């Protein structure tokens, strides 16, 4: 089977390796130009394709007539997308004999759209997964062909969960591709009553509100931990990012955001207490709690914004 791959990052690498494992011909890889800060922690499907002398394209809009004609000239049997930011137009999908298929890192129909990796941690889901579905006009809404579940533990943060999802994709995709070629995968419509799309997150959504419970704040910190932008607070209008925290089940009568102790660094929340374990002043550093205390001259009774 001849495949056009539209993909990015490590999910794209997992797909390229899987397609080649089952012996399919990769006609071309369509991807996005990677930002330097992203490629510092994510593997590059562009680099992997270049190593294997597979043609690579980075169109700003893959749905223009010129790019649709380019894809059609590759004569794909199927188009496969993973972590690709552009929706495929009906004209583009029609260039592939079997159609176009997407691998989405959630258990569809739940958590359609972007930031699903972050949302499942923030919302305290106990599992997520990987779904293969046919691409339809509804984003992430096409019929499901296969799914695999992934457990979310209390120790998982965004990066560890990302790696679990990439690993699961790499493990499951070869069998799914063989089933797709053989026509043995049964498509089932998604239940729209169960569909959810929490929405894209922005860096400012990481602002810590100390009126929330320590559990809620801790999940936010885990959900947007490095290499994502991080959850942050302020001391006298100076921002710091909390990279790692711990929930302390300890009732108190203090205003949320009050520093209860500096060794360890305990912060009063709307319910219970949060210990700050690691923090930073920017995306590029990582302080211990003791270093943070020293930098800001923190003391008991001080109020965080």
Secondary structure in CASP SS format (residue, H / E / C, confidence):
PFRMAT SS
TARGET T0000
AUTHOR 0000-0000-0000
METHOD secondary structure of the structure
MODEL  1
X C 1.00
X E 1.00
X E 1.00
X E 1.00
X E 1.00
X E 1.00
X E 1.00
X C 1.00
X H 1.00
X H 1.00
X H 1.00
X H 1.00
X H 1.00
X H 1.00
X H 1.00
X H 1.00
X H 1.00
X H 1.00
X H 1.00
X H 1.00
X H 1.00
X C 1.00
X C 1.00
X C 1.00
X E 1.00
X E 1.00
X E 1.00
X E 1.00
X E 1.00
X E 1.00
X C 1.00
X C 1.00
X C 1.00
X C 1.00
X C 1.00
X H 1.00
X H 1.00
X H 1.00
X H 1.00
X C 1.00
X C 1.00
X C 1.00
X C 1.00
X C 1.00
X H 1.00
X H 1.00
X H 1.00
X H 1.00
X H 1.00
X H 1.00
X H 1.00
X C 1.00
X C 1.00
X C 1.00
X C 1.00
X E 1.00
X E 1.00
X C 1.00
X C 1.00
X C 1.00
X C 1.00
X C 1.00
X C 1.00
X C 1.00
X H 1.00
X H 1.00
X H 1.00
X H 1.00
X H 1.00
X H 1.00
X H 1.00
X H 1.00
X H 1.00
X C 1.00
X C 1.00
X C 1.00
X C 1.00
X E 1.00
X E 1.00
X E 1.00
X E 1.00
X E 1.00
X C 1.00
X C 1.00
X C 1.00
X C 1.00
X C 1.00
X C 1.00
X C 1.00
X H 1.00
X H 1.00
X H 1.00
X H 1.00
X C 1.00
X C 1.00
X C 1.00
X C 1.00
X C 1.00
X C 1.00
X E 1.00
X E 1.00
X E 1.00
X E 1.00
X E 1.00
X C 1.00
X C 1.00
X C 1.00
X C 1.00
X C 1.00
X C 1.00
X C 1.00
X C 1.00
X C 1.00
X C 1.00
X C 1.00
X H 1.00
X H 1.00
X H 1.00
X H 1.00
X H 1.00
X H 1.00
X H 1.00
X C 1.00
X C 1.00
X C 1.00
X C 1.00
X E 1.00
X E 1.00
X E 1.00
X E 1.00
X E 1.00
X E 1.00
X E 1.00
X E 1.00
X C 1.00
X C 1.00
X C 1.00
X C 1.00
X C 1.00
X C 1.00
X C 1.00
X C 1.00
X C 1.00
X E 1.00
X E 1.00
X E 1.00
X E 1.00
X E 1.00
X E 1.00
X E 1.00
X E 1.00
X C 1.00
X C 1.00
X C 1.00
X C 1.00
X C 1.00
X C 1.00
X H 1.00
X H 1.00
X H 1.00
X H 1.00
X H 1.00
X H 1.00
X H 1.00
X H 1.00
X H 1.00
X H 1.00
X H 1.00
X H 1.00
X H 1.00
X H 1.00
X H 1.00
X H 1.00
X H 1.00
X H 1.00
X H 1.00
X H 1.00
X H 1.00
X H 1.00
X H 1.00
X H 1.00
X H 1.00
X C 1.00
X C 1.00
X C 1.00
X C 1.00
X C 1.00
X E 1.00
X C 1.00
X C 1.00
X C 1.00
X H 1.00
X H 1.00
X H 1.00
X C 1.00
X C 1.00
X C 1.00
X C 1.00
X C 1.00
X C 1.00
X C 1.00
X C 1.00
X H 1.00
X H 1.00
X H 1.00
X H 1.00
X E 1.00
X C 1.00
X C 1.00
X C 1.00
X C 1.00
X C 1.00
X E 1.00
X H 1.00
X H 1.00
X H 1.00
X H 1.00
X H 1.00
X H 1.00
X H 1.00
X H 1.00
X H 1.00
X H 1.00
X C 1.00
X C 1.00
X C 1.00
X C 1.00
X C 1.00
X C 1.00
X C 1.00
X E 1.00
X E 1.00
X E 1.00
X E 1.00
X E 1.00
X C 1.00
X C 1.00
X E 1.00
X E 1.00
X E 1.00
X E 1.00
X E 1.00
X E 1.00
X E 1.00
X E 1.00
X E 1.00
X E 1.00
X E 1.00
X C 1.00
X C 1.00
X C 1.00
X C 1.00
X C 1.00
X C 1.00
X C 1.00
X C 1.00
X C 1.00
X E 1.00
X E 1.00
X E 1.00
X E 1.00
X E 1.00
X C 1.00
X C 1.00
X E 1.00
X E 1.00
X E 1.00
X E 1.00
X C 1.00
X C 1.00
X E 1.00
X C 1.00
X E 1.00
X E 1.00
X E 1.00
X E 1.00
X E 1.00
X E 1.00
X E 1.00
X E 1.00
X C 1.00
X C 1.00
X C 1.00
X C 1.00
X C 1.00
X C 1.00
X E 1.00
X E 1.00
X H 1.00
X H 1.00
X H 1.00
X H 1.00
X H 1.00
X H 1.00
X H 1.00
X H 1.00
X C 1.00
X C 1.00
X C 1.00
X C 1.00
X C 1.00
X C 1.00
X E 1.00
X C 1.00
X C 1.00
END
